[in-house]
């Protein structure tokens, strides 16, 4: 799942770069959505890891 999160982040940055270069607001908004998805995945994975650490004590 970490590779998927990293892939989403990289895709978001590439979309943001292309959107800025081409001055296309739709690409920039798509980049924001993809980066938000990556952030949500990070939060979910961190909470899951914290729960597993708490139960292993």
MMTF fields as JSON, N, C-alpha, C and O atoms, coordinates in Angstrom:
{
  "mmtfVersion": "1.0.0",
  "mmtfProducer": "UNKNOWN",
  "numBonds": 227,
  "numAtoms": 228,
  "numGroups": 57,
  "numChains": 1,
  "numModels": 1,
  "chainsPerModel": [1],
  "groupsPerChain": [57],
  "chainIdList": ["A"],
  "bondAtomList": [4, 2, 8, 6, 12, 10, 16, 14, 20, 18, 24, 22, 28, 26, 32, 30, 36, 34, 40, 38, 44, 42, 48, 46, 52, 50, 56, 54, 60, 58, 64, 62, 68, 66, 72, 70, 76, 74, 80, 78, 84, 82, 88, 86, 92, 90, 96, 94, 100, 98, 104, 102, 108, 106, 112, 110, 116, 114, 120, 118, 124, 122, 128, 126, 132, 130, 136, 134, 140, 138, 144, 142, 148, 146, 152, 150, 156, 154, 160, 158, 164, 162, 168, 166, 172, 170, 176, 174, 180, 178, 184, 182, 188, 186, 192, 190, 196, 194, 200, 198, 204, 202, 208, 206, 212, 210, 216, 214, 220, 218, 224, 222],
  "bondOrderList": [1, 1, 1, 1, 1, 1, 1, 1, 1, 1, 1, 1, 1, 1, 1, 1, 1, 1, 1, 1, 1, 1, 1, 1, 1, 1, 1, 1, 1, 1, 1, 1, 1, 1, 1, 1, 1, 1, 1, 1, 1, 1, 1, 1, 1, 1, 1, 1, 1, 1, 1, 1, 1, 1, 1, 1],
  "groupList": [{"groupName": "UNK", "atomNameList": ["N", "CA", "C", "O"], "elementList": ["N", "C", "C", "O"], "formalChargeList": [0, 0, 0, 0], "bondAtomList": [1, 0, 2, 1, 3, 2], "bondOrderList": [1, 1, 2], "singleLetterCode": "X", "chemCompType": "L-PEPTIDE LINKING"}],
  "groupTypeList": [0, 0, 0, 0, 0, 0, 0, 0, 0, 0, 0, 0, 0, 0, 0, 0, 0, 0, 0, 0, 0, 0, 0, 0, 0, 0, 0, 0, 0, 0, 0, 0, 0, 0, 0, 0, 0, 0, 0, 0, 0, 0, 0, 0, 0, 0, 0, 0, 0, 0, 0, 0, 0, 0, 0, 0, 0],
  "groupIdList": [1, 2, 3, 4, 5, 6, 7, 8, 9, 10, 11, 12, 13, 14, 15, 16, 17, 18, 19, 20, 21, 22, 23, 24, 25, 26, 27, 28, 29, 30, 31, 32, 33, 34, 35, 36, 37, 38, 39, 40, 41, 42, 43, 44, 45, 46, 47, 48, 49, 50, 51, 52, 53, 54, 55, 56, 57],
  "secStructList": [7, 2, 2, 2, 2, 2, 2, 2, 2, 2, 2, 2, 2, 2, 2, 2, 2, 2, 2, 2, 2, 2, 6, 7, 2, 2, 2, 2, 2, 2, 2, 2, 2, 2, 2, 2, 2, 2, 2, 2, 2, 2, 2, 2, 2, 2, 2, 2, 2, 2, 2, 2, 2, 2, 2, 2, 7],
  "xCoordList": [0.825, 0.0, 0.871, 0.449, 2.069, 2.957, 3.363, 3.504, 3.548, 3.901, 2.766, 3.005, 1.545, 0.391, 0.327, 0.062, 0.568, 0.557, 1.658, 1.439, 2.823, 3.939, 3.647, 3.958, 3.053, 2.68, 1.652, 1.738, 0.679, -0.311, 0.336, -0.006, 1.262, 1.938, 2.748, 2.694, 3.487, 4.277, 3.38, 3.677, 2.304, 1.368, 0.759, 0.567, 0.456, -0.093, 0.88, 0.487, 2.147, 3.144, 3.365, 3.548, 3.347, 3.495, 2.303, 2.473, 1.106, -0.092, -0.042, -0.414, 0.412, 0.51, 1.507, 1.236, 2.638, 3.661, 3.134, 3.284, 2.516, 1.979, 0.855, 0.753, 0.019, -1.073, -0.58, -1.158, 0.49, 1.042, 1.713, 1.538, 2.477, 3.17, 2.16, 2.339, 1.109, 0.096, -0.977, -1.85, -0.916, -1.903, -3.322, -4.231, -3.476, -4.759, -5.264, -4.723, -6.293, -6.824, -7.382, -7.333, -7.914, -8.469, -7.387, -7.623, -6.209, -5.103, -4.631, -4.286, -4.619, -4.216, -5.213, -4.809, -6.512, -7.522, -7.419, -7.623, -7.107, -6.91, -5.706, -5.734, -4.652, -3.467, -3.815, -3.369, -4.607, -5.023, -5.807, -5.608, -6.689, -7.493, -6.61, -6.801, -5.652, -4.762, -3.89, -3.699, -3.359, -2.533, -3.363, -2.862, -4.609, -5.486, -5.722, -5.761, -5.876, -6.032, -4.809, -4.926, -3.641, -2.406, -2.322, -1.902, -2.718, -2.708, -3.687, -3.362, -4.866, -5.858, -5.337, -5.523, -4.686, -4.107, -3.04, -2.947, -2.234, -1.19, -1.792, -1.307, -2.839, -3.493, -4.082, -3.931, -4.746, -5.344, -4.274, -4.431, -3.187, -2.123, -1.45, -1.085, -1.281, -0.666, -1.56, -1.076, -2.872, -3.791, -3.804, -3.845, -3.768, -3.768, -2.495, -2.548, -1.361, -0.097, -0.096, 0.409, -0.659, -0.733, -1.605, -1.268, -2.716, -3.597, -2.902, -3.031, -2.158, -1.437, -0.338, -0.083, 0.309, 1.351, 0.754, 1.351, -0.424, -1.068, -1.529, -1.466, -1.984, -2.476, -1.335, -1.535, -0.144, 0.972, 1.663, 2.496, 1.319, 1.946, 1.357, 1.735],
  "yCoordList": [-1.189, 0.0, 1.255, 2.301, 1.157, 2.312, 2.722, 3.909, 1.741, 2.065, 2.798, 3.706, 2.411, 3.086, 4.538, 5.439, 4.765, 6.124, 6.963, 8.119, 6.386, 7.1, 7.376, 8.455, 6.411, 6.602, 7.71, 8.506, 7.762, 8.835, 10.19, 11.16, 10.266, 11.531, 11.986, 13.155, 11.077, 11.435, 11.845, 12.809, 11.129, 11.483, 12.854, 13.631, 13.156, 14.457, 15.588, 16.627, 15.386, 16.415, 16.597, 17.718, 15.496, 15.6, 16.336, 17.2, 15.996, 16.699, 18.187, 19.033, 18.496, 19.897, 20.638, 21.756, 20.037, 20.664, 20.904, 21.992, 19.876, 20.01, 21.041, 21.829, 21.037, 22.003, 23.437, 24.331, 23.657, 25.008, 25.406, 26.53, 24.495, 24.8, 25.115, 26.068, 24.318, 24.522, 25.53, 25.864, 26.008, 26.941, 26.385, 27.068, 25.128, 24.435, 24.175, 23.336, 24.895, 24.787, 23.397, 22.929, 22.734, 21.387, 20.412, 19.569, 20.512, 19.628, 19.941, 19.038, 21.209, 21.588, 21.039, 20.52, 21.147, 20.599, 19.078, 18.497, 18.441, 16.985, 16.63, 15.641, 17.436, 17.206, 17.344, 16.549, 18.35, 18.547, 17.329, 16.869, 16.815, 15.645, 14.416, 13.667, 14.21, 13.05, 13.179, 12.203, 14.376, 14.586, 14.438, 13.933, 14.866, 14.682, 13.187, 12.744, 12.423, 10.972, 10.345, 9.459, 10.805, 10.302, 10.658, 9.84, 11.868, 12.297, 11.479, 11.077, 11.232, 10.428, 9.019, 8.453, 8.457, 7.121, 7.129, 6.187, 8.19, 8.275, 8.314, 7.636, 9.097, 9.202, 7.851, 7.421, 7.189, 5.883, 4.867, 4.127, 4.824, 3.862, 4.149, 3.22, 5.434, 5.771, 5.349, 4.805, 5.597, 5.186, 3.673, 3.153, 2.977, 1.508, 0.998, 0.062, 1.611, 1.207, 1.51, 0.721, 2.647, 2.986, 1.998, 1.604, 1.594, 0.62, -0.722, -1.369, -1.144, -2.417, -2.346, -3.327, -1.203, -1.052, -1.084, -1.642, -0.487, -0.486, -1.876, -2.216, -2.67, -3.998, -4.977, -5.996, -4.695, -5.628, -5.446, -6.265, -4.366, -4.158, -5.097, -5.101],
  "zCoordList": [0.0, 0.0, 0.0, -0.492, 0.543, 0.568, -0.848, -1.143, -1.708, -3.1, -3.796, -4.592, -3.503, -4.084, -3.613, -4.409, -2.335, -1.792, -2.42, -2.78, -2.546, -3.171, -4.643, -5.148, -5.327, -6.725, -6.892, -7.826, -5.987, -6.034, -5.812, -6.489, -4.877, -4.598, -5.81, -6.191, -6.407, -7.589, -8.75, -9.456, -8.947, -10.02, -9.764, -10.7, -8.516, -8.173, -8.47, -9.001, -8.13, -8.403, -9.902, -10.376, -10.641, -12.097, -12.699, -13.559, -12.252, -12.741, -12.392, -13.205, -11.195, -10.79, -11.669, -12.107, -11.926, -12.769, -14.18, -14.736, -14.747, -16.109, -16.134, -17.074, -15.111, -15.049, -14.978, -15.596, -14.223, -14.126, -15.432, -15.903, -16.019, -17.274, -18.379, -19.137, -18.463, -19.501, -19.097, -19.899, -17.874, -17.325, -17.485, -17.956, -17.077, -17.162, -15.744, -15.024, -15.362, -14.006, -13.721, -12.584, -14.751, -14.529, -14.103, -13.237, -14.696, -14.296, -12.883, -12.12, -12.543, -11.192, -10.176, -9.136, -10.463, -9.555, -9.475, -8.409, -10.584, -10.566, -9.697, -8.965, -9.78, -8.952, -7.473, -6.646, -7.151, -5.757, -5.269, -4.145, -6.108, -5.724, -5.516, -4.558, -6.407, -6.288, -5.044, -4.319, -4.79, -3.6, -2.326, -1.321, -2.356, -1.195, -0.945, 0.203, -2.015, -1.868, -1.226, -0.38, -1.63, -1.035, 0.443, 1.261, 0.779, 2.178, 3.01, 4.128, 2.486, 3.202, 3.435, 4.512, 2.431, 2.601, 3.686, 4.473, 3.733, 4.747, 6.143, 7.049, 6.32, 7.629, 8.03, 9.173, 7.1, 7.389, 7.761, 8.733, 6.996, 7.283, 8.62, 9.342, 8.956, 10.231, 11.39, 12.383, 11.269, 12.334, 12.493, 13.608, 11.369, 11.411, 12.094, 12.893, 11.78, 12.387, 13.887, 14.685, 14.258, 15.682, 16.438, 17.555, 15.85, 16.508, 16.676, 17.716, 15.64, 15.733, 16.784, 17.483, 16.9, 17.917, 19.315, 20.235, 19.478, 20.79, 21.208, 22.389, 20.273, 20.606, 20.846, 21.507, 20.327, 20.509, 21.852, 22.239, 22.57, 23.884, 24.842, 26.014]
}
